[in-house]
Amino acid sequence: MIIALDDTTSSKISSELLRARRTAGSPAQGMVLTMIIVCDESEYASAMEASMAAGREHPSRILLVVTAGGRNASLDAEVHIGEGTPGEVIVIRMRGAVGAHPASVIRPLLLPDSPVVIWWPGKAPNNRAADELAQLAMRRVTDAASSARPLVALKERARDYSPGDSDLSWTRLTPWRALLAAALDQYPAKIKSVAVEAERGNPSADLLAAWLHARLKVEVNRKISSGPGLTAARMTTASGDIAITRPDGLLASYAVPGQPERLVALKRRNLTELISEELRRMDADEVYERTAKSLLDAEKRTTAKPGAKKAGAKKTGGKKAGGKKPDSTHRVAKQTARSR
Amino acid sequence: MITVMRPNPLREPEDRRLPRIAGPCVLVIFGVTGDLSTKKLMPAVYDLANRGLLPPGFALVGFARRAWAHQDFAKIVHAAVKEHARTPFREEVWQQLSEGIRFVPGEIGNEEAFSKLAETIADLDEARGTGGNHAFYLSIPPGLFQTVVDQLRSHGLAEELPGRWSRVVIEKPFGHNLESARELNRIVSSVFPASSVFRIDHYLGKETVQNMMALRFANQLFEPVWNNNYVDHVQITMAEDIGIGGRAGYFDGIGIARDVIQNHLLQLLALTAMEEPNSFEASQLRVEKQKVLAAARPPARMDLHTARGQYAGGWAGGERVKGYLEEDRIPADSRTETYAAIRINIENRRWAGVPFYLRTGKRLARRVTEIALGFKRAPHLPFSKTDTEELGYNAIVLRIQPDEGVTLRFGAKVPGTQMEIREVNMDFAYGGSFTESSPEAYERLILDVLLGDPPLFPQHEEVELSWEILDPILDYWASLPEQPELYEPGSWGPRGADRMLARDGFSWRRP
């Protein structure tokens, strides 16, 4: 059932929801969370599809907020309920001055007590702490890969991280991280160095490199390949490489020293799966936080040695970086202190 | 191989996104042509692979009396997966799996076949890097266990070497009485240590059963009333709407009490009634379950507090159905029960005086498994008698299947009346509030076997304790000269079961 409400208000939407639930036969709510999706008309269709599918795993009230400019303030809504819609989906279109006060519309529509998640499938506000809608949510999901300059976006988000933030470029890594961790479960060797290969501008690859650097405390080489996405992660041990290589984005080969090479399905996951994973946890992701910090440190480290040529840095990487470390971490600390 | 153990730097306790992936291993299924194997085991293996929980080096070996080659078996698995898997079929996942699929034809008693099996497994250890880790799934009648276990030992497949493991998985029934359960355990444990024996009771793998522990021990709301101060009786029901179907050979002479009460219902009873474990470690959980099972007693008066029945022919759910005695391959004078209801008393402080009624049956009105805690009436009702005429008793119902969830029943005022109070339901539906397709029980259990994580598997002690409860009842029934009472198919069981509860002043819930 789709009910269109033109030129409406929050309370009219609320009462329409209640009425629609009653006519659908069950006024009971099994919904576990409210998800706010902020997007524009071009992202709307794919966001709607992903959120509906994710809603099947986590029935929720989905508020799709579509803002547009315009001189006249207007608020239109569309209520989707029943018939293949898990939970409730409400599309809210704000134009003109209303769009500047979105929280006033959304706040009355949040489910009582249960968690609120906000997701920007496309462009996310730069200063999320000051964003009205972001403040309503305890979990904020962004997707650096969808921005024009993914790496810049990712670093920006890492810089003003607050608990509850996460980025889909981190979520995309879970299967890779799981495999790498499992490889070390089975083959607990000392790792000497690490290489991560991915296509240009892949934010996940940088996060993976940062995570491996932070956890293994070794130099991580970041190489460019032709993709798609992440193509390989290699951890070098004394007796050879632990390598996961995925040239086609579907099926990876998995090699551990002294063991035959094997295949493992490692499909690039779609938005639905990513959002479903995101919704599984509502608390802050400390591992992401530390990884994001480590990503920024890495940036500081490279900018901290302006004289070093690229090739030279690679060769003497271990020693030099070790020597420089105290200095660079110091710089980072200063930097974050200032930005707060 | 590296023998020094150091903590894995890539694992942090806070990192809850990372699942545990089983190590490389071989899963050998005996009796691979059976229904269970095609409908449950193979799809579960695929679903695990699809969820990324199986290691890259995983191998599946089938053993059966068929002249199949590896590819033939792979085709069977492929078909089973396509038809029964829960998650969508993906070619790359299949490619990962199919690399490690092997088949060994042969009889269970045949030396040569087992040499071939040992060879195949050794090859896989080499080719797939499974490193000598093997799980043997015995999906075969218990009568054959001895042979298989002996064969495994004599071919060196059951050896526990450092750094590798060898596990055996067995399905219910775990014996048909205390004595046979001990015998079975003797056979299996003569070769495998207790910690390597995994008894699968697929009920315990269900999300809702695991949720029972979350409900009881993660909430403040329920525990205070979870005792004999507030609860006056508990009903645990497992009903099936189907008859015995093609299981005549297995079912006749065994009966539903052995088939269902001994394992499923007594396990549910243990989880409902046990004290809070110190932690969810397998050993702690087991201690609590054993304690409560040791305190559970069969009724003193078997004639008053047990009931059994056999379904008659007639109409059930709009279909004409045969009675039990008319089913194929069932002797016309069979006394095997298809319905059983018993009362259990738990003799400890929490539950003294609270009867637990367990019932199960075939050809009942619908398929349902649930646990219902009935509460005492409020000690004083400040309403007139007529106001509360329709008020039953408060209840917490844990619905295990289908439509998993929790129901609370309480009284509410009927709108528009002066003060009329009636029972209402408050429902939490698992399907509604969480994943539409929660993992199949077998997925969880197979993964736990491969990980070596035993909390969900009953151990031998629990099996023995439950036979100790059930044996006297079975003996009593065997001593009766008459047939089990007939009941109408599609009903809720024989009259005798209703009388049994009426004696204590209760009545069965209609689930």
Interface residues (C-beta under 8 A of the other chain):
Chain A: A28 G30 M31 V32 R56 E57 H58 P59 P86 T171 T174 P175 R177 A178 L179 L180 A181 A182 L184 D185 Q186 Y187 P188 A189 I191 L212 R215 L216 K217 L250 L251 Y254 V256 G258 Q259 P260 R262 L263 V264 A265 L266 K267 E277 R281 D285 E286 V287
Chain B: M1 I2 V4 M5 R6 N8 P9 L10 R11 E12 E14 D15 R16 R17 L18 P19 I21 G23 P24 A49 N50 G52 P55 P56 G57 R90 E92 V93 Q95 Q96 E99 E126 A127 R128 G129 G131 M426 D427 F428 A429 G432 S433 F434 T435 E436
